Amino acid sequence: MKKVLSGFIILFLIVGLAYAQARGNSAEAKALLDKAVVFYKANGPEKAIAAFNVPRGQFVNKDLFIFAMDMNGKILAHADFHWLGKNMMSMKDPDGKAFMKEMIDTAKTKGKGSVDYKWANPRTISPEKKSSYFEKVDGVILGCAYYK
């Protein structure tokens, strides 16, 4: 019985470690956003949005990806194609925080920033703390979020 229990504990630790390593962090999210901003400015919106929508492309790293939306909240690029074309302006997190509106308002007034909120982790299906870095470029908001 002890062998079985210790085997489960070791397996749990290995799976937990692999899961933790698959997550991007704050610095990686910021770096990916910076890369996306440079790419957008150099290549224009059409080519950039197409590149941001490539699964496992150059704008995906671990669980990090670039999203893009217009100034009204319409999603132009997202790793989950379900969100493409949807208006997220009224989206709220489980605590009722209108995080997308906050992101858009901040982009309009300051040009860039970050916002904290909760979002369902696709691996666990439970809401977790998340933070998005974002920057407005030519009327489009580019962002990258990471789980805290």
Secondary structure, 3 states (H helix, E strand, C coil): CHHHHHHHHHHHHHHHHHHHHCCCCHHHHHHHHHHHHHHHHHHHHHHHHHHHCCCCCCCEECCEEEEEEECCCEEEECCCHHHCCCECCCCCCCCCCCHHHHHHHHHHHHCEEEEEEEEECCCCCCEEEEEEEEEEECCEEEEEEEEC
